[in-house]
Amino acid sequence: MARALIVGGGIAGDTLALFLERDGWEVTVAEIAPAPRAGGQTVDLRGDCREVLRHAGLLDQARECLVPQRGAAWITDGGRRLAEMPVEAFDGQGLVSDEELLRTDLARILHEAAGSGVRHRFGETVEALDDAGDRVLARFRSGASEEFDLVVGADGAHSRVRALRFGPEENYRRPLGLAHAWFTLAEQPDTPKVDGWFLLYNVPGRRGLEARPGHPGHQEVGLTFAADELPPRHDREAQFALLDRTFADVGWRAAEFLAAARHAPDFALDTFDQVHVPCWHNGRVVLLGDSAWCASPLSGLGTALALRGAAELAAALRTADAGTDPGTVPTALAAFETTMRPRATQAQQLPPGRVAAMAPRTALGIRFNAWVMRTVQSPLLRPLMKRAFAATGHAPDPTETTATQKNSTGG
Ligand SMILES: Cc1cc2nc3c(=O)[nH]c(=O)nc-3n(C[C@H](O)[C@H](O)[C@H](O)COP(=O)(O)OP(=O)(O)OC[C@H]3O[C@@H](n4cnc5c(N)ncnc54)[C@H](O)[C@@H]3O)c2cc1C
């Protein structure tokens, strides 16, 4: 039986584990976190997400977790609406959809779907990968060593597999000039309600606060600001000090968010980066998801691409019959890249002004952004915008044959 090691049990890693197991592979997932990782904001179930989850037989479960959404609204310090974009705008194909679930729930559904052919090793990662041509010897942090026919780096934008086999992060990382902190806020009796709205509050100096619906009694909170570099990931105090300095004078719910961030179990802070790797495969090692092509959260497509990439990689391995003839793995990896790269490249092309609109520099820029959000909903521009949103990949292209339609063995 062919053996695969997937490093990173996130969206891409756990989806691939599911498909490979169904194709008869023996799968090990090495996840650095001590348990399945919760956290993250909402994931759009349109387009690729829906198609791949349907193929995996998990769409109904995902639908049961939908978070009620009413739309996006850009607000002032006092909560006055500068612009609104309800979910009904653009016939449901706009910025926020009524088909969104929390990343936490999607990750849990994928993780729980794994059968007995998938072995998760939590608190584990790789220290070395030695590609011997017909197999890869992986040395783990725990000290164990094992051989695999295939190693997949699904370990996110700061991938260790990429560092070990493809070179240092600085070769591939393209910062977009913004950073983002996010966490789940447990509502208190005096917490202002969001009532299903994704609220965005911007202040001059490229800073913004966001609050959106989460599980009942919770809100998903974000703080966006200008930065290319951040304090080290393990230095939480330095991270909170940076947020305190950046948002001290900001108003709206800044003080509440800064206090809550310190107690949130899923607090995370990272830069908005893209990852550009010229070739994703090297012998029997391949990158998948954010480690290969992170398009940044600003694309809104990170999870859709991770799911799609996992389905395409599984399909390429299936087509090459790599599960029974592991000698074909390198050929399958090349075929996967040929299929997947155009999609990833397209997703990385952010619409003009996307970064500036997320965090305008000036008060005028903030007002202009709100005007744009109102104007694009005018009857004249609506059809044009509908087509533009569809082209971002949220809506499935009915003319395309994808991994979920060819050579399918999935549920
Ligand atoms: C907890 C969390 C919250 C997130 N929240 C958001 C969000 O709110 N908005 C958004 O746009 N994107 C968010 N993301 C990123 C989003 O999930 C990805 O952009 C997208 O789903 C692509 O999936 P991926 O599997 O490539 O990466 P990820 O989903 O990031 O998964 C990578 C996995 O690899 C693990 N890992 C990292 N390093 C190692 C290592 N050295 N060894 C072993 N395992 C390792 C991580 O713990 C993680 O489980 C979040 C990611 C995580 C992990």
The ligand as a Gaussian input file, in Angstrom:
#p B3LYP/6-31G(d) Opt

LIG

0 1
 C       -6.307000      28.591000      13.004000
 C       -6.378000      29.241000      11.649000
 C       -7.240000      30.317000      11.455000
 C       -7.323000      30.925000      10.202000
 N       -8.178000      31.946000      10.040000
 C       -8.310000      32.552000       8.853000
 C       -9.198000      33.635000       8.667000
 O       -9.875000      34.070000       9.579000
 N       -9.270000      34.217000       7.452000
 C       -8.516000      33.744000       6.412000
 O       -8.604000      34.296000       5.316000
 N       -7.665000      32.715000       6.543000
 C       -7.540000      32.107000       7.749000
 N       -6.671000      31.068000       7.903000
 C       -5.930000      30.610000       6.731000
 C       -6.798000      29.718000       5.889000
 O       -7.215000      28.605000       6.633000
 C       -5.966000      29.296000       4.704000
 O       -5.657000      30.449000       3.933000
 C       -6.661000      28.369000       3.738000
 O       -7.655000      27.632000       4.313000
 C       -5.618000      27.482000       3.093000
 O       -5.493000      26.293000       3.829000
 P       -4.137000      25.558000       4.148000
 O       -4.534000      24.200000       4.590000
 O       -3.180000      25.728000       3.046000
 O       -3.534000      26.343000       5.379000
 P       -4.034000      26.380000       6.884000
 O       -5.510000      26.232000       6.967000
 O       -3.389000      27.577000       7.447000
 O       -3.423000      25.053000       7.542000
 C       -2.051000      24.845000       7.765000
 C       -1.908000      23.846000       8.884000
 O       -0.543000      23.494000       9.008000
 C       -0.185000      23.498000      10.369000
 N        1.253000      23.761000      10.451000
 C        1.902000      24.931000      10.317000
 N        3.220000      24.747000      10.412000
 C        3.415000      23.417000      10.586000
 C        4.573000      22.609000      10.726000
 N        5.803000      23.127000      10.712000
 N        4.401000      21.270000      10.888000
 C        3.162000      20.726000      10.910000
 N        2.025000      21.453000      10.775000
 C        2.167000      22.773000      10.609000
 C       -1.039000      24.590000      10.977000
 O       -1.173000      24.439000      12.381000
 C       -2.353000      24.382000      10.244000
 O       -3.168000      23.437000      10.885000
 C       -6.530000      30.439000       9.128000
 C       -5.661000      29.364000       9.328000
 C       -5.582000      28.757000      10.570000
 C       -4.657000      27.582000      10.771000

